[in-house]
Amino acid sequence: MEIRFLGGAREVGRSALLVDDTLLLDYGMKADTPPSYPVASARQVDPDAVVVSHGHLDHVGAVPALLSGTDRPPIHWTPPTRQLTRRLARDTLKLHGNSPQCPFGEESVRRLGEVSVEHGYRESFTAAGYEVTFFDAGHIPGSAHVLVDDGDTRLLYTGDFHTDDQRLVAGTTARPDADVVVCESTYAGVSHDPREHVEERFLDRVQTTIWEGGTVIVPAFAIGRTQEMLLVCASADVPCYVDGMGVEVTAMLRRHPEYVRDPDALDRAAGHAREVTGRDGQRRRIADQPVAVVTTSGMLSGGPAMTYVPAVRANPTNQIALTGYQVAGTPGRELLETGSAEIDGRMLRVSARVDQFDFSAHADEAGIRSFLDAYRDATVLVNHGDDCVAFADTLREDGYTASAPELGETVTV
């Protein structure tokens, strides 16, 4: 079996693996300016079938480009991943559709429905001649570990995963037999605080701000994080609004109760939060209320946050509660480091309190190692991380057969 790393090798973003030149696992994009895509174009890849691990932009963002030619490979995924991919593709077209850097158009997005093949967890299927099985990865609803079996070698592609429970989804417990594991390492070298401690600190800060008459802006990724924050707010009866793409995603996930940990809790959380209709006048009025507002984007790079942050920035009683990792170069990272950020083309000084809370949906080092403990006899190929080489080195020191392939490298296993 030959595995070619077309993206996500020694980096986070644009994940893409090509197995034996026939089976493509993920085909993502990196949301840079301009966006970047896997190192082999859709025409160069030309797979017989595509298998998608989950519906985040860095894993599915370029999938429609695979359908722009005459060959249209079947795309295998879980039902939530299919719907999330279509939503993200429409969003990409809105942002970049007129740019020469966008590798697909509206017709390719429409074709997704023609080639889609949906599967549940632990339901084996055939793709490009391989036996493939999805296992719950505990990252977001519909996220999957992908097991690929050619009869001689069993490859486990972890995708993104979490070993601890979140309110939205339970942590992964799947450890299928495998000879080779391609393992994400996003938070290798990092230790997450216990989730209950993070929630307690978040709720204490938010409730204090609201009690003092301030407004809390909670920037959150639309997929997974928005729903997690709605569940946390509902658990403590925090008055809140929800705005942005997360509104649509929440409604969609409620239609797939089998992919969330507690469907009733998600229904209650959605009912607890008031939906914003999308008018800036309404948003500015909300920004004067003692409430929490869960809104996109998670790194302050677009979405309704472009209205809310300027509206609350001048009052020190207000709070901006960042709930996810802030990539270097994003306004969210800039705000954390300098107290200022470029929001919607304007450099703004923020006097409101700025806090960051680690609600990560990825396993930390302890979680990754607990997962890999089942694969001490396997070959481990480390990817999807900022320091894959260092993590592979530590695994080898601990007795693993491990390496960190380079971008574009082909590994024979």
Disulfide bonds with the S-S distance in Angstrom:
none
